[in-house]
Amino acid sequence: MAHALDELIVNLDADFIIVGTGIAALRAAIDLGHAGKTIILTKSVATAGSTGYAQGGIAAAVGADDSPKQHAEDTVVAGDGLVDVGAARTLTESAPQAIKELIEWGVQFDRTESGELALAREGAHCCRRVLHVRDATGREISRALWNRLQATPNIRVIEDACVTDIVVIDGECVGVRFQTAGDEFEVVGACSTLFASGGAGYIFCETTNPEVATGDGIAIGYRAGAEITDMEFVQFHPTALACGEGSRFLLSEALRGEGAKLVNQQGQPFFSDTEDELSSRDRVARAIAREIERTGDVYLTFDGADADFVRKRFPLIADRCHRIGLDLATDRIPVVTAAHYLMGGIRTDQDGRTSVPRLFAAGEVACTGVHGANRLASNSLLEGLVFGAAAARAMCRDKTKQSQELSTRVRRKSISDATGANVEDTEDQVRALLWKYCGLFRNREGLTNVLDVCKGLRQEFDESGISPRVQSIVTVGELVARAALRREESRGAHYRTDFPQRNDIDWSRHTTISKYEDRI
């Protein structure tokens, strides 16, 4: 938990700490490294995280028929009445320059035969505006950012560093505490700290996210007193591969943008004339879930498309399908919905400042309000670039000597790192429970059940201790359930079967939770 240094030894110091190695973290580090000593902490290997899994691309108004204003309007519409319009404008107006910067740094976006940037269309976009590198856009952007970072001074990356606490003195964040691969605890102090630790999709048993996406930053921020906003809004991707074990393999929305269709077990389209397969993700995901319940399996099919084009445009997806005996270009590919992205998180302004002084957040762990109740497709990589850079600028402006020296003290009693079957069983139990009751369809009874289980587990943690990973899953799961129970309406990615209509009179506002008080 966060604390005023009770029994800690300070092992390291820096001007800036960054927690995470995704797109927001890397973009911030490139600027911070030039301004002072920067330590990057990642709980796994440096290349882990969700950025490398991003297939579809990155949205930006760079086409002749597009504009940042149109991009912002699509963002606002997709967000279903809760988007911070100022944040959306900042995001979309900054996008063309962010793309130019990536190209200068070596990102090889796909281009047309004439040399123009190739643009795809995805759900809820009014035109083609998604830049891509076949179906491995996140991987290519990460490669270029890491190359840039290697030429940046004053950067130290520490792998296998599981951050467990924010160190707070006199109400300010003055560092973090982390657990090493050897189960030892270390403390690093800094002028300011940026959490860019990613999302929380792995708290659900059906997810496209990697195992590291357990919402650690949100759980730690909550325990430190940071305000947490819009946790009820979890985006469930409509199309994940319905085969294999572990995390679901994402089947990019760009597939449908290039002509793939959704059909049911009988091979029939099931969207009505008033529905659109490329509408917002929340609507498509619920339609798929209902059709699976009604008729059985749902599939993606490129029936009649140019097979060579499909395989060349989506080589990673085609390869994954081939490994299970399916041809992406000619076969029907079974799909399911899966937890994909968290619109909520640690509340920040557009500079990444949280409610805890000297603590910043950017990327999926943060909530600027830019996504509202439902993120527009391919705005996530863009968000990491734009607001990661903004946070870095603010941290550089705020750079001062530490207001209080972190003196050496007696080592604090370590958290019990429980291991074995009990921890695995608890994790599996909670993830299944969250999928069942905090997934696509929610109601009071199910949400109350989740809260009861999570509160009981937290009491056990207080008494006996447990691994930080499971602690994060339970804490974030409880935050999702609390916010979802409070919002008695359906909006965007949040759907209550007992309150199925959107209610603008009572609920055109955000939900905010902190350990000190809850407010709406």
RAQUISUL-V552532 format. One record per residue. N is the residue number from 0. RES is the residue in one letter. PHI is phi in degrees with one decimal (999 if undefined). PSI is psi in whole degrees, -180 to 180 (999 if undefined). BURIAL is + if it has 24 or more other C-alpha atoms within 12 Angstrom, else -. Layout:
<<N;RES;PHI;PSI;BURIAL> <N;RES;PHI;PSI;BURIAL>>
This chain:
<<0;M;999;162;+> <1;A;-74.3;151;+> <2;H;-161.6;161;+> <3;A;-84.8;107;+> <4;L;-6.5;82;+> <5;D;-97.8;98;-> <6;E;73.4;53;-> <7;L;-121.3;152;+> <8;I;-110.3;129;+> <9;V;-85.3;118;+> <10;N;-97.2;-30;-> <11;L;-138.0;161;+> <12;D;-144.0;156;+> <13;A;-158.0;168;+> <14;D;-78.6;-40;+> <15;F;-136.2;142;+> <16;I;-114.4;137;+> <17;I;-122.2;128;+> <18;V;-105.3;111;+> <19;G;120.8;160;+> <20;T;-136.4;28;+> <21;G;-83.7;-167;+> <22;I;-63.7;-40;+> <23;A;-65.6;-42;+> <24;A;-63.6;-47;+> <25;L;-66.2;-41;+> <26;R;-64.6;-40;+> <27;A;-65.7;-42;+> <28;A;-62.0;-34;+> <29;I;-60.7;-37;+> <30;D;-83.5;-41;+> <31;L;-65.5;-35;+> <32;G;-59.5;-29;+> <33;H;-81.0;-13;-> <34;A;-104.4;-14;+> <35;G;168.7;176;+> <36;K;-64.5;124;+> <37;T;-124.9;128;+> <38;I;-112.0;127;+> <39;I;-106.4;125;+> <40;L;-111.0;131;+> <41;T;-135.0;137;+> <42;K;-78.8;-6;+> <43;S;-131.4;-149;+> <44;V;-74.3;159;-> <45;A;-61.8;-28;+> <46;T;-92.6;4;+> <47;A;-73.6;168;+> <48;G;117.3;178;+> <49;S;-86.3;-21;+> <50;T;-56.7;-44;+> <51;G;-66.9;-14;+> <52;Y;-88.5;-10;+> <53;A;-69.0;119;+> <54;Q;-97.0;-53;+> <55;G;-58.0;-54;+> <56;G;150.9;-160;+> <57;I;-132.1;129;+> <58;A;-85.7;139;+> <59;A;-164.2;143;+> <60;A;-83.4;81;+> <61;V;-114.7;-3;+> <62;G;-82.2;157;+> <63;A;-63.6;-29;-> <64;D;-97.8;18;-> <65;D;-129.3;169;+> <66;S;-157.1;155;+> <67;P;-56.9;-32;+> <68;K;-63.4;-46;+> <69;Q;-63.2;-42;+> <70;H;-60.5;-43;+> <71;A;-64.1;-41;+> <72;E;-62.5;-42;+> <73;D;-64.5;-39;+> <74;T;-61.7;-44;+> <75;V;-66.8;-43;+> <76;V;-63.3;-45;+> <77;A;-62.7;-32;+> <78;G;-75.9;-1;+> <79;D;55.9;47;+> <80;G;90.4;1;+> <81;L;-122.6;9;+> <82;V;-74.7;137;+> <83;D;-74.9;109;+> <84;V;-62.1;-38;+> <85;G;-62.1;-42;-> <86;A;-65.2;-39;+> <87;A;-63.8;-40;+> <88;R;-65.8;-43;+> <89;T;-58.5;-46;+> <90;L;-59.6;-51;+> <91;T;-77.3;-32;+> <92;E;-72.5;-27;+> <93;S;-83.7;-15;+> <94;A;-61.4;-49;+> <95;P;-58.2;-40;+> <96;Q;-68.2;-37;-> <97;A;-62.6;-39;+> <98;I;-66.6;-44;+> <99;K;-57.5;-42;-> <100;E;-62.3;-45;-> <101;L;-60.6;-42;+> <102;I;-63.8;-42;-> <103;E;-62.6;-30;-> <104;W;-88.5;2;+> <105;G;108.4;7;-> <106;V;-70.7;127;+> <107;Q;-98.8;78;+> <108;F;-65.5;149;+> <109;D;-62.6;146;+> <110;R;-131.4;160;-> <111;T;-77.8;174;-> <112;E;-60.8;-27;-> <113;S;-87.3;0;-> <114;G;94.9;-2;-> <115;E;-77.0;156;-> <116;L;-61.1;130;+> <117;A;-80.6;128;+> <118;L;-117.6;134;+> <119;A;-107.3;164;+> <120;R;-112.8;138;+> <121;E;-128.2;179;+> <122;G;-57.6;135;+> <123;A;70.7;9;+> <124;H;-91.3;141;+> <125;C;-80.6;-12;+> <126;C;-156.8;179;+> <127;R;-77.6;118;+> <128;R;-147.3;13;+> <129;V;-101.7;112;+> <130;L;-78.2;149;+> <131;H;-152.5;162;+> <132;V;-122.5;84;+> <133;R;48.8;-121;+> <134;D;-118.1;33;+> <135;A;-135.4;44;+> <136;T;-63.9;-47;+> <137;G;-59.9;-40;+> <138;R;-63.2;-42;+> <139;E;-69.1;-41;+> <140;I;-65.0;-42;+> <141;S;-59.4;-43;+> <142;R;-57.8;-47;+> <143;A;-66.6;-40;+> <144;L;-67.4;-40;+> <145;W;-63.8;-40;+> <146;N;-61.3;-42;-> <147;R;-65.6;-39;+> <148;L;-65.2;-33;+> <149;Q;-64.1;-24;-> <150;A;-95.2;6;-> <151;T;-95.7;132;+> <152;P;-74.9;166;-> <153;N;65.5;26;+> <154;I;-110.2;131;+> <155;R;-128.2;126;+> <156;V;-104.8;127;+> <157;I;-114.1;113;+> <158;E;-86.7;167;+> <159;D;53.3;39;+> <160;A;-115.1;99;+> <161;C;-89.5;104;+> <162;V;-68.0;130;+> <163;T;-114.1;-25;+> <164;D;-148.1;152;+> <165;I;-94.9;134;+> <166;V;-88.3;120;+> <167;V;-119.1;127;+> <168;I;-128.1;128;+> <169;D;51.6;38;-> <170;G;81.8;0;-> <171;E;-112.3;147;+> <172;C;-78.0;120;+> <173;V;-119.3;7;+> <174;G;159.6;-172;+> <175;V;-138.3;160;+> <176;R;-114.3;136;+> <177;F;-138.8;157;+> <178;Q;-103.8;131;+> <179;T;-86.2;173;-> <180;A;-62.0;-24;-> <181;G;-89.9;14;-> <182;D;62.2;28;-> <183;E;-100.8;157;+> <184;F;-110.1;136;+> <185;E;-129.7;159;+> <186;V;-126.1;135;+> <187;V;-122.5;131;+> <188;G;-103.3;152;+> <189;A;-159.4;163;+> <190;C;-64.4;-40;+> <191;S;-152.7;156;+> <192;T;-128.3;133;+> <193;L;-112.2;120;+> <194;F;-89.6;116;+> <195;A;-133.1;51;+> <196;S;-91.7;6;+> <197;G;85.7;-167;+> <198;G;-97.2;-154;+> <199;A;-141.2;26;+> <200;G;-59.5;-27;+> <201;Y;-76.3;-2;+> <202;I;-71.0;-13;+> <203;F;-102.6;146;+> <204;C;-73.4;-21;+> <205;E;-111.4;110;+> <206;T;-155.1;154;+> <207;T;-91.2;-6;+> <208;N;-82.5;153;+> <209;P;-73.9;169;+> <210;E;-63.7;-21;+> <211;V;-75.9;-12;+> <212;A;-85.6;69;+> <213;T;-109.2;16;+> <214;G;71.3;27;+> <215;D;-55.3;-45;+> <216;G;-60.5;-40;+> <217;I;-67.9;-45;+> <218;A;-62.2;-44;+> <219;I;-66.8;-43;+> <220;G;-61.0;-42;+> <221;Y;-61.0;-46;+> <222;R;-65.4;-25;+> <223;A;-84.7;-4;+> <224;G;98.7;3;+> <225;A;-68.3;148;+> <226;E;-78.3;135;+> <227;I;-115.7;129;+> <228;T;-124.8;143;+> <229;D;60.4;37;+> <230;M;-70.7;-15;+> <231;E;-72.0;-16;+> <232;F;-94.8;91;+> <233;V;-108.5;125;+> <234;Q;-87.2;128;+> <235;F;-105.8;119;+> <236;H;-71.3;136;+> <237;P;-65.3;-33;+> <238;T;-129.4;103;+> <239;A;-121.8;151;+> <240;L;-66.3;125;+> <241;A;-87.2;45;+> <242;C;-146.6;154;+> <243;G;92.1;173;-> <244;E;-111.5;166;-> <245;G;77.3;-154;-> <246;S;-60.4;143;+> <247;R;-73.4;137;+> <248;F;-77.4;125;+> <249;L;-69.5;136;+> <250;L;-111.3;99;+> <251;S;-51.0;145;+> <252;E;-60.1;-23;+> <253;A;-61.2;-24;+> <254;L;-58.6;-47;+> <255;R;-70.2;-31;+> <256;G;-64.1;-26;+> <257;E;-100.2;13;+> <258;G;114.9;-6;+> <259;A;-65.8;146;+> <260;K;-120.4;153;+> <261;L;-95.8;130;+> <262;V;-134.6;160;+> <263;N;-91.1;-171;+> <264;Q;-61.6;-27;+> <265;Q;-86.2;3;-> <266;G;79.5;16;-> <267;Q;-103.3;141;-> <268;P;-62.5;146;+> <269;F;-124.4;4;+> <270;F;-83.7;138;+> <271;S;-76.5;174;-> <272;D;-63.8;-24;-> <273;T;-92.5;-3;-> <274;E;-106.8;161;-> <275;D;-136.4;128;+> <276;E;-62.9;-18;+> <277;L;-109.1;28;+> <278;S;-80.9;-172;+> <279;S;-61.8;152;+> <280;R;-60.8;-37;+> <281;D;-60.6;-42;+> <282;R;-69.3;-43;+> <283;V;-66.5;-41;+> <284;A;-62.1;-44;+> <285;R;-67.0;-37;+> <286;A;-63.6;-41;+> <287;I;-65.2;-46;+> <288;A;-60.0;-42;+> <289;R;-66.4;-39;-> <290;E;-68.9;-38;+> <291;I;-61.8;-42;+> <292;E;-67.4;-34;-> <293;R;-79.9;-44;-> <294;T;-125.2;-11;-> <295;G;118.5;-141;-> <296;D;-71.8;155;+> <297;V;-121.4;145;+> <298;Y;-132.3;155;+> <299;L;-99.9;139;+> <300;T;-142.9;138;+> <301;F;-98.7;35;+> <302;D;-46.9;116;+> <303;G;88.5;-2;-> <304;A;-79.4;163;-> <305;D;-69.6;113;-> <306;A;-62.4;-42;-> <307;D;-63.2;-41;-> <308;F;-61.7;-45;-> <309;V;-60.0;-47;+> <310;R;-68.7;-35;+> <311;K;-75.8;-36;-> <312;R;-72.1;-32;+> <313;F;-129.0;65;+> <314;P;-66.1;-38;+> <315;L;-68.8;-43;+> <316;I;-66.4;-42;+> <317;A;-61.2;-40;+> <318;D;-66.1;-43;-> <319;R;-62.1;-42;+> <320;C;-64.6;-40;+> <321;H;-60.7;-36;-> <322;R;-67.4;-19;-> <323;I;-109.0;16;-> <324;G;85.0;22;-> <325;L;-121.8;149;-> <326;D;-105.6;114;+> <327;L;-55.8;-36;+> <328;A;-76.3;-27;+> <329;T;-123.9;-22;+> <330;D;-95.9;162;+> <331;R;-82.7;129;+> <332;I;-105.0;118;+> <333;P;-69.4;137;+> <334;V;-128.7;154;+> <335;V;-137.0;164;+> <336;T;-84.3;156;+> <337;A;-156.0;148;+> <338;A;-59.0;135;+> <339;H;-132.9;-41;+> <340;Y;-154.8;145;+> <341;L;-109.2;117;+> <342;M;-74.9;-30;+> <343;G;-82.8;-179;+> <344;G;157.7;-158;+> <345;I;-69.8;124;+> <346;R;-66.8;130;+> <347;T;-136.4;164;+> <348;D;-89.1;-172;+> <349;Q;-72.8;-10;+> <350;D;-97.2;6;+> <351;G;84.0;3;+> <352;R;-71.8;135;+> <353;T;-99.3;-177;+> <354;S;-77.1;-7;+> <355;V;-101.2;116;+> <356;P;-53.9;138;+> <357;R;73.8;5;+> <358;L;-108.0;126;+> <359;F;-117.6;160;+> <360;A;-147.3;146;+> <361;A;-153.7;154;+> <362;G;86.0;-154;+> <363;E;-66.9;-26;+> <364;V;-68.8;-20;+> <365;A;-99.9;162;+> <366;C;-133.0;102;+> <367;T;-88.2;-12;+> <368;G;90.8;2;+> <369;V;-68.9;-25;+> <370;H;-99.0;-14;+> <371;G;58.8;-132;+> <372;A;-90.0;-5;+> <373;N;-165.0;119;+> <374;R;-72.2;135;+> <375;L;-70.3;136;+> <376;A;-51.7;138;+> <377;S;67.3;18;+> <378;N;-90.9;-7;+> <379;S;-74.0;-47;+> <380;L;-61.2;-39;+> <381;L;-62.7;-44;+> <382;E;-56.3;-45;+> <383;G;-60.4;-43;+> <384;L;-65.1;-52;+> <385;V;-67.8;-50;+> <386;F;-84.4;-21;+> <387;G;-65.3;-43;+> <388;A;-66.4;-39;+> <389;A;-64.2;-41;+> <390;A;-63.1;-42;+> <391;A;-61.2;-43;+> <392;R;-61.2;-43;+> <393;A;-66.3;-40;+> <394;M;-64.8;-38;+> <395;C;-66.1;-41;+> <396;R;-64.0;-36;-> <397;D;-85.8;-1;+> <398;K;-59.5;122;-> <399;T;-142.5;171;-> <400;K;-67.0;147;-> <401;Q;-55.5;133;+> <402;S;-69.0;-22;-> <403;Q;-146.5;126;-> <404;E;-65.8;137;-> <405;L;-86.0;94;+> <406;S;-76.1;156;-> <407;T;-71.7;133;-> <408;R;-135.5;179;-> <409;V;-71.1;140;-> <410;R;-62.1;134;-> <411;R;-71.2;147;-> <412;K;-59.0;129;-> <413;S;-75.7;155;+> <414;I;-68.3;136;+> <415;S;-63.9;122;-> <416;D;-96.5;80;+> <417;A;-62.9;142;-> <418;T;-134.0;171;-> <419;G;100.0;-168;-> <420;A;-63.8;-35;-> <421;N;-61.6;-42;-> <422;V;-65.6;-46;+> <423;E;-62.2;-41;-> <424;D;-64.3;-41;-> <425;T;-63.3;-45;+> <426;E;-60.2;-48;+> <427;D;-62.5;-40;-> <428;Q;-62.5;-47;+> <429;V;-68.0;-43;+> <430;R;-62.9;-41;+> <431;A;-66.8;-40;+> <432;L;-64.3;-43;+> <433;L;-65.8;-39;+> <434;W;-63.6;-40;+> <435;K;-71.0;-41;+> <436;Y;-112.0;-16;+> <437;C;-116.9;18;+> <438;G;-85.2;-140;+> <439;L;-62.7;-34;+> <440;F;-125.6;129;+> <441;R;-129.7;157;+> <442;N;-154.2;170;+> <443;R;-58.8;-45;+> <444;E;-60.2;-47;-> <445;G;-66.6;-42;+> <446;L;-65.6;-39;+> <447;T;-63.8;-38;+> <448;N;-60.4;-45;+> <449;V;-60.1;-45;+> <450;L;-61.9;-42;+> <451;D;-61.2;-45;-> <452;V;-65.5;-46;+> <453;C;-65.5;-41;+> <454;K;-63.8;-40;+> <455;G;-62.2;-41;-> <456;L;-67.4;-39;+> <457;R;-62.8;-36;+> <458;Q;-63.5;-39;-> <459;E;-64.3;-39;-> <460;F;-60.2;-45;+> <461;D;-61.8;-31;-> <462;E;-86.7;-39;-> <463;S;-121.3;-16;-> <464;G;78.0;157;-> <465;I;-160.8;170;+> <466;S;-60.8;143;+> <467;P;-55.5;-34;+> <468;R;-60.9;-52;+> <469;V;-67.5;-35;+> <470;Q;-59.4;-42;+> <471;S;-65.1;-45;+> <472;I;-58.8;-45;+> <473;V;-67.8;-44;+> <474;T;-63.0;-48;+> <475;V;-67.7;-39;+> <476;G;-59.3;-42;+> <477;E;-64.9;-40;+> <478;L;-63.3;-41;+> <479;V;-61.7;-47;+> <480;A;-64.8;-41;+> <481;R;-62.2;-46;+> <482;A;-67.4;-40;+> <483;A;-67.4;-36;+> <484;L;-68.1;-37;+> <485;R;-69.4;-40;+> <486;R;-79.8;99;+> <487;E;-91.9;66;+> <488;E;-164.7;177;+> <489;S;-117.9;129;+> <490;R;-156.3;130;+> <491;G;55.7;-129;+> <492;A;-78.3;-7;+> <493;H;-98.4;116;+> <494;Y;-127.4;119;+> <495;R;-106.1;120;+> <496;T;-68.0;-24;+> <497;D;-89.1;-8;-> <498;F;-139.5;72;-> <499;P;-77.5;-5;-> <500;Q;-105.2;151;-> <501;R;-72.2;137;+> <502;N;-125.4;92;-> <503;D;-73.2;-23;-> <504;I;-66.1;-44;-> <505;D;-101.7;-20;-> <506;W;-129.0;25;-> <507;S;-83.8;56;+> <508;R;-155.8;167;+> <509;H;-93.9;155;+> <510;T;-101.7;133;+> <511;T;-128.5;132;+> <512;I;-125.1;137;+> <513;S;-138.2;165;+> <514;K;-70.8;-15;-> <515;Y;-91.4;-36;-> <516;E;-162.0;155;-> <517;D;-109.6;141;-> <518;R;-147.6;162;-> <519;I;-120.7;999;->>
